Amino acid sequence: MATSLAPFEEYARWRGLLAGERLPSAIVDLDALESNLGLLLAPLAGTPLGLRIATKSVRCTALLRHVVDKAGDRIRGFMTWSAHETAMLAELGFNDFVLGYPISRRDEAEAVAKVTRDGRYVAVVVDDPVHIALLAEAAREAEVEVPVLIDVDVSLRAFGQVFGVRRSPLQLVDAVRDLARLVRDTPGVRLDGVMAYEAQVAGLRDRDPFHRGRGPLVRYIKARSIALAADRRRAVVQALQDDGHVLRIVNGGGTGSIRSSAQDTALTEVTAGSGLLGPHLFDGYAELPLQPAAWFALSVARAPSADVITCAGGGYPASGPPGADRAPIAVLPEGLRPLPAEGFGEVQTPFLVTRPDQRPSIGDPVLCRHAKAGEVMERFDEVLLVRRAGVLTRVPTYRGLGGSFG
């Protein structure tokens, strides 16, 4: 959150704000979220690109609606991660989905077919004939046609390693063309486009306090990967168009690659989600000064010694390779450090107090930031929405609506 207040004054403001609230709580600062939304939209200005919101990074329908209300038709739709999540959002009135991860079970295919039959648009990512067969069978039984996007791998192979994420097996243009021909020959599905996500650009920050000294390698990976993704997307799109396919969607990008993705003329849209909430893994991206918009607040429950306070709750690590960068960080009051022998705990979290002048008392809040966006929402039924002027309301998360999608 942007503020001109000194940290002590800022903490006093938060302490007053949360004085009557239930803790622990997840919190979203709408002022910061709207500022971040503007940063994500800015690179797309003057281009035909739209912004698709990655729902896994939000997991709260009220916030999804808020983003659409603020950005209007600049939002292209939503990238979901689960067939049943997509069905829930469709039932709540949302539309225009890219299901960005393949279905692998019969119930998932049936859920997609039902959403389509109910008049909603959902294009499903595929990269294997099995995905196509499952979708096609459910679609034919529902008497609908399900659109699909072929997922193209744009990870970087260098130094004997893979930089990126292990998603699609499709790296060669000819392999993409073969799968597209299978889609064309299979009743119940149709090809609507391509997805090619450069995770190694979107997910590597330029300045990383947890991994100092790897800046030159990050710059090398990003430069190579941006060129690779653009070249491969362009080649795939051209080949599919030469084969007579009409591509409604060519999707790529992420929060950390939004500036380079916006320059790729093969794309029709860019996906982002984490940048809305600004978790701490997204600090340190060049030319993307995101504000922290998502927090969780713990309450001080104990004072076991003069230099330690213990909070209730707090065990919310992020997914990914275990390490210090996946743990939350305590922000306010200043000077709180998790104990190395305990870290952020399952039901309580002790902190070493390195600033005695800012030591919180029993009942006071401790403001923390999660490493990733969205994941922390799985821990809470509600999110507290705030602005600088005060608390606005509590709204349900997916979990609060009864939705849990893995």
NUDREN-235251 format. One record per residue: residue in one letter; y, z, x of N, C-alpha, C in turn. Coordinates in pm, whole numbers, plus 50000, padded with zeros to 5 digits. Layout:
N
AYZXYZXYZX;...
This chain:
406
M498815000050084500005000050000501245000050087;A502164990950058503414990550133504295002150089;T504825009450183505675020750149506615023550264;S507795028550232508745032550336508675047550359;L507785054550288507675068950304506915072350431;A507285083650492506515088950603505155093350551;P504115093550637502775097250590502735110550515;F503475120550563503455133550494504025132250354;E505135124750340505725122750208504815114350120;E504155104450180503225096050103502055104350053;Y501545113350135500455121750089500915131049977;A502105136349989502635144949883502725137349751;R503095124449759503165116349639501785114849577;W500775111849658499415110349608498885123549552;R499195134349619498725147349570499275150249432;G500545146949411501125148649278500525139049177;L500285126849221499745116649132498365120549080;L497565126649167496175129649133495965144049088;A497045151449070496915165749041496075168548917;G496185160448814495445162948691494255153948672;E493855146648778492775136848763491435142248811;R490385136748754489015140148793488705133848929;L488145141749019487745136949151486295140749177;P485585132349253485995119849318486325108949216;S487195099749257487565088349174487785076049261;A487455064549204487865051849262489245048449209;I490085042649293491475040149258491835025949300;V492575018949215493135005949253494635006349228;D495375002649331496835001949326497214987649283;L497704986049162498004972749109499154966049183;D500104973749233501204967749310500644960849435;A499754967749506499164962049626498254950249592;L497474951449485496594940449445497394927849416;E498514929249345499334917549311499954911449436;S500344919749531500854914449658499774906549731;N498554911849733497444904949799497114891849728;L497154891849596496914879549520497914868749562;G499164872549579500164862949624499844857249760;L499314865649851498944860849985497794850949978;L496844853249888495704844249874496094830949811;L497054831249721497474818949653498424810549739;A499164817149828500204810049903499684797949981;P498534798850052498074787050127497664775350036;L497414778049910496974767449818498144760249753;A499354765649769500534759449709500724745349765;G500994736149675501184722249716499904714649738;T498764720849710497474714049719496864713649579;P495844705349558495164705249427494114716249414;L493994724649514492954734749515493234746049417;G492174751149356492254763249276491564774649348;L491814786749301491194798749360490114803749264;R488904805049316487804810749238487594825049286;I487504834449193487404848549228485954852649243;A485624858549358484274863749382484134877249312;T483344877449207483254889549124482584901149198;K481714898249295481054909249367482054917949441;S483224912449470484254919849542485184927549451;V484934926949320485804933649222484984942949132;R484004937549061483064945248979483754953848874;C484804948448818485554955348712486204944748626;T485844943948498486324933148413487824934148386;A488344946348378489784947848355490584941948471;L490094943748594490784938148710490644922948714;L489474917748676489324903248670490324897348571;R490464903548455491434898548355492864899748408;H493144910548480494494912548534494854901448631;V493914897648716494164886848812494434873748740;V493644870748639493854858348562495194858648490;D495544870148433496834871248364498004868748460;K497864873348583498944871848680499014857848739;A497854851548760497834838648831497644826648739;G497214828748616497094817848520496144807048564;D496564794548547495664783348573495444780748722;R496074788648809495744787448952494384793648983;I493854801748888492494806948901491544796848840;R490604791948919489684781648875488544787448792;G488214799948816487104806348746486554817348833;F485254820048820484644831548884483364827448957;M483174832949077481904831449145481114844349125;T480034843549050479194855049023478034855349122;W477304866649124476184867549218474844869649147;S474864871449016473634874348943473654867048809;A472494861848768472414855248638472754864948524;H472274877248535472514886848427473944892148429;E474534892948547475974895948555476764884948486;T476404872448513477084861148451476974861948299;A475784865348250475584866448106476444877448046;M476574888848116477424899648067478874895148058;L479364888548163480744883948161480974873648052;A480004864848030480144854947924480224861647787;E479414871847764479454879047637480784886047617;L481464889447726482764896147718483934886247711;G483624873247704484664863247683485104855647805;F484514858347922484874850948043484174837348043;N484714828148123484144814748128484414808448264;D483744797348290483844789448412483304797048532;F481984796948542481284804348646480614794948744;V480654798548871479724793348971478834805049009;L477564804048976476604814149018476234810849162;G476814818449255476814814449395475554817649472;Y474534822649404473274826049469472154820849381;P471104815049437470084808449355469324818249265;I468814812949155467904820749070466494818949125;S465654828949105464284828149157463254833149057;R463714837648939462814843248840463064836648705;R462014836748623462094830448491463194836648404;D463304849948405464304856548320465714852448360;E465924849848489467254845548536467574831548485;A466594822648492466794809048443467084809148293;E466374817548219466604818448075467994823848044;A468464833448125469814838948104470874828148124;V470694819948228471634808948254471614798848140;A470424795348094470304785647984470974790847857;K470834803747831471474809347712472994809047722;V473524812447841474984811647860475464797447835;T474734787647885475094773647863475004769947716;R473934774247649473774771247507474894777447424;D475414788747468476484795447395477864789247422;G477894778447499479134770947517479944774647639;R479394782847728480094786347851479654776947964;Y480544775148061480194766948177479704775948289;V478494773248338477984780148455477204770148539;A477684767848661476994759348758476264768348856;V475004765348879474144774048959473864767549095;V474014775349200473734770649335472214769249354;V471814757949413470404755549444470304750149587;D469154752749649468894746649780467414743849800;D466624744449690465174742949700464654736849571;P463634728449576463064722949453462604733649354;V462184745249403461754756049313462894760449223;H464104761749279465274765449197465484755249085;I465374742749120465614731949023464574732248912;A463314734148949462254734348850462404745948753;L462734757648803462924769348716464064767048617;L465194762448667466344760048580466054749148477;A465424738448523465184727048435464254730748319;E463214738448348462284742248242462974750848137;A463764760848182464484769448087465524761448010;A466184752148077467204743948011466594735147903;R465464728847933464824720247833464384728247711;E463844740147733463434748447620464624752647535;A465784754747600466994758447526467754746347474;E467254734447508467874721847467469314720547518;V469464723847647470764722447713470544715647847;E471654712347913471624707148050472434716548137;V471814721748240472454731548328473004724448451;P474304725748480474854719748603474454727848726;V474274721148838473934727948963474864723249075;L475014731949174475694728549299474684729849412;I474674720349501473794721249618474494729349726;D473794739549775474344748349879474024742350016;V475064739350091474934733150222475224743450331;D474354744650427474544754250536475594749050634;V476594757350663477594753750764477724764750869;S476634772250890476654782150997476624775051133;L477054782251234477194776551369476024780851456;R475384771251522474354774151622474964772751760;A475004783651833475564783451969474994795152048;F474824793052179474324803452270472964808852224;G472174800452157470864804752110470914814051990;Q472054815051925472204823851811472754816151691;V472624822451575473214817051453474414825751415;F475574819651408476784826551364477084822051221;G477024831451132477174828450990476154836450913;V475784831750794474804838850713473624829750687;R472444835850673471214828250649471114825650499;R471614814250459471614810650317470754798250298;S471384787050286470674774650257469944769250379;P468784762750359468124755750469468674741750493;L469644737450412470104723450413471264721650511;Q470974715850625471994712950724472234697950740;L471234690050712471324675550734471744668350606;V472594658350621473074650750506471904644650430;D470924639350500469794632950432469014642950347;A468904655450393468204665550314468974668750186;V470294668950195471124671250076470954659549979;R470954647450030470794635649944469444635949872;D468394639849944467074640449883467044650449768;L467664662149789467674672149681468514667349564;A469624660549592470454655049486469684644749403;R468844636749469468044626949396467024633949305;L466484645049354465564652649271466274658149148;V467484663049165468254667849050468454656448950;R468834644849000469064633348911467804629548833;D466664631148895465394627048833464764637948747;T465414649548736464844660848664465604663448534;P465004660948418465664663748291465954678648277;G467134681748226467534695648204468574700648303;V468754693448414469784697348512470594685148550;R471794687448600472634676748652473404681948772;L473754673048862474494676948982475984676648952;D476634688348969478074689248947478854691349076;G478174693349189478954695149311478194701549425;V478964707249515478454712449642479154725649672;M478434734849733479054746749791478704747149939;A479684750050023479464751150167480404761950220;Y479864773650247480654785650275480574789250423;E481724789150489481814792150632482004807150654;A480924814850633481004829450640481484834350775;Q481134827250882481494831751016482994830051044;V483694822950958485154822350966485754832650870;A485234832950747485774841750643485534856450674;G484464859650748484104873550765484314879250903;L484934871850994485224876951128486724879151144;R487124891551162488554894051178488994891251321;D490244887651334490764883851465490954895751557;R491324907151500491514919451578490614930151517;D489624934651594488624943851541488624956651624;P489134967651570489204980051649487824985951680;F486794981751607485454987051630484694978951735;H485184966951765484514958251863485574951851952;R486204959952029487284954952117486694946052227;G487454936152265487044927552374486294915152331;R486004913752200485304901552163486224891152099;G487524893052118488494883552064488274869252110;P488054866752242487824852852285486604846552218;L485524854252201484334848852135484634845551988;V485374854451920485724852051780486554839351767;R487514837651857488354825651851487514812951873;Y486564813751964485684802351990484834799251867;I484214809551810483364807651692484164801651577;K485354806851555486154802051442486584787651462;A487054784251581487494770551605486354760651587;R485184763951644484034755051628483584754251483;S483614765651415483084766351279483984759451178;I485284760551195486204753751104485984738651110;A485854733451232485604719151248484244715151192;L483224723351219481884720551169481854720051017;A482444730150953482434730750807483154718750747;A484314715350800485074704050746484314690950764;D483724688950881482994676350907481764675250817;R481014686250805479784685550727480084683950578;R481104691050529481464689450387481894675150359;R482704669850449483194656150428482024646250428;A481094647850519479954638650528479054639850405;V478824651950359477974654050242478614648250117;V479894651150098480604646049980480584630849978;Q480864624650093480874610150099479494604350067;A478454610350121477104605350098476714606549952;L477044617649890476694619449749477494609949659;Q478764608149692479554598549614479024584449633;D478594580849752478014567749777476754565649694;D476054576549665474834575849584475144576049434;G476424576349399476814575649259477014588949189;H476964599949262477154613049201478644615849182;V478984621649070480354625949043480414641049066;L481234645249160481284659249202482484666149139;R482214674749043483294682248978483814693449068;I482904699349147483244710949228482784708749372;V483684711049466483314712449607483924725649652;N483084735649669483534749349689483274753949832;G484224761249888484064766950021485034778350042;G485014783550161486024793250200485744807350153;G486594816250200486584830350166487914836250206;T488074849250184489364855550214489834852650356;G488944854850453489354853350592489524839150640;S489084829250560489214815250600490124807450506;I490874814450422491584807450316492624797850370;R493234800850484494254791850539493624779050594;S492534780250665491904768150718491214760350606;S490624767350510489964760450398490964752550314;A492164757950300493184751150219493574737650278;Q493254735350405493594722650469492454712450463;D491324716450404490164707550397490244699150271;T490514686350284490724677650169489434674550094;A488284678250150487024676250077486834686649968;L487494698049980487324709049884488134706649757;T487604711849646488364712349521488804726549489;E488184736449554488504750449526488054759149643;V488674770949650488344780749753488014793849683;T486994800449730486604813349673487174824649758;A487634835249692488044847549761487914859149664;G487744870849718487644882649634488044895249709;S487504896949831487794909149907489274910949933;G489964899749953491394900749983492214906949874;L491734906749751492474913149642492584928149664;L491514934249715491474948849727491734953649869;G491664944749967492034948350104491254959950163;P489914959450165489144970050231489364969650382;H488944980150452489374980950592488684970750682;L487554964850642486974954050722487844941550720;F488844941150631489734929650626491104932750685;D491204943750758492374945950842492234936950966;G493324932451020493264925551148493034910651141;Y493244904551023493174890051015494554884051045;A494594874451135495864868251172496494861551050;E497774863451032498554857050926498044860450786;L497404872050772496944876350640497164891450629;P498424895550612498744909950612498424916550478;L497144918050450496724924150324497114938850319;Q497394943650199497654957750177496394964550124;P496144976850165495044984350102495344986249953;A494464981249869494664982449725493584990749658;A492464993049726491365000849669491135013249755;W490995024349688490805037149755489715044849682;F489205055149744488535065549666489075078949714;A489185088149619489755101249647488685111949630;L488485119849734487605131449729488455143949712;S487845154849673488585167449664488055177349768;V488965184749828488575195149923487885206349846;A486655209649884485875219749811485655232349894;R485735231050027485455242450114486345242150236;A486455253850302487155254850430486285263150523;P485225257050581484255264850659484795270850788;S485885265250840486495270950960487945266850966;A488655272051065490085269251073490375254551098;D489435247451162489705233551196488805223751121;V488145228251014487285219550934487515222150786;I487615211150710487585212050563486415203250516;T485865206850402484715199450348485025194650207;C484825181550186485095175450057483815173349978;A483935173349847482815170049759482675154849753;G481435149849771481175135449764481475128449894;G481395115049890481855107150004480865097950071;G479585098250032478605090150104478555075750058;Y479565067950092479665054250041479725044250156;P478665042750234478695032750342478605018650286;A479045008950365479004994950323477724988250372;S477364977350308476214969450350476514962350482;G475454957350543475604950550671474934958550782;P475034953950906474404961251016474994975051031;P474174985551039474714999151048475645000651168;G476725007751147477685009951255478915016851201;A479765021151293480965028451253481865020151163;D481855007051182482744998751101482294997750956;R481075002150924480585001750786480855014750711;A481345024850779481655037550715483065037150658;P483325045250556484715046350508485595052650617;I486895051850594487835058750682488755067450596;A489015079550644489965088550577491375084850621;V492285083650525493615078650554494685089450532;L494635096250420495635106350387494945118950337;P495405130650386496445132650486495985127850624;E496945125950712496625121350846495845131850923;G495075127051022494445136351116493095141551073;L492415135250977491085139550937490055130250999;R489045135951063488015128151129486645133151083;P485745124051041484395128451006483715134751126;L482855144451103482125150851212481005141551260;P480875139251390479855129851440478445133351396;A478145146251382476785150351346476485148651198;E477525146351114477295145450970477845132650908;G478995127950955479595115950897479975118050751;F480105106750679480345107550536479015111050469;G478985122250398477725127850352477265122750218;E476085127450177475505123550049476285129449932;V476505142849936477245149349828478405157849879;Q478555158550011479725165050067480035159150203;T481295159550240481745153550366482705162950437;P482305167950553483225176350631484125167850721;F485335172550741486295165850828486855175850928;L486985171151052487725178651153489205176551128;V489975187351126491415186651103492115186351238;T492665174751275493355173451404494855174951391;R495335175851268496765178151241496905190551154;P496955202651214497015214851134498195215051038;D499295208351073500455208350984500205200550856;Q499145192350853498825184650732497485188750672;R496985200150709495705204950658495765206350507;P494875199550431494875200950286494195214050244;S494535218550126493965230850072492835227549975;I492065237849940491005235849842491595230349712;G490965219749662491455213149540492335201149567;D492835199749692493685188349725492825175649742;P493435164049719492695151549739492705147149886;V491675139649923491635132350050491425117750016;L492375109250057492335094850027491585087450135;C490605079350093489765071850186489735057250146;R489435048850245489245034550220487805030750250;H487235022650165485895017550186485955005750282;A484815002850347484784991750440484804978250368;K484194977650249484084965150176484674966550036;A485044955249979485544955149842484374954149745;G484514960349630483514958849525482374968749534;E481804970449652480614978749663480844993049617;V482004998549647482275012449610482295014249458;M482555003449384482585004449238481225008049180;E480155005449256478825009149209478645024249203;R479535031649266479445046349269480195053049155;F480985045249081481875051148982481755043748848;D481855051348739481865045348605483225039648570;E484275045248631485645041348598486475039448724;V487545031948708488545030348814489875035348760;L490565042948841491895047748807492915037248852;L493665031548759494675021648793496015028548809;V496695025748920497985032248948499005021848993;R500245025548980501375018849043502205029649111;R503205025349182504025035349250504665044949151;A504885040149030505515048748930504555059248875;G503265057448895502335067448847501015061648802;V500215070248740498915066348688499075058648558;L498335047648546498415039548424497265042748329;T496045041148376494895043048287493625043248368;R492525046248301491195044748358490495033348286;V489805024848363489085013548305487665013748357;P486695008448280485295008948325484994998848434;T484125002648524483534993348620482354986448552;Y481694977148623480434971748573479474983148538;R479384992848627478485004148604478865011548476;G480155013048452480605019648331480275012048204;L480104998848218479714990448105478204989348091;G477484996448178476034995848173475434984648254;G476234978248339475754967148418475454971148561;S474234968348607473854970748745473004958948788;F473464951348884472844938348914472354937149056;G472184948249125471634947849260472694945549366;
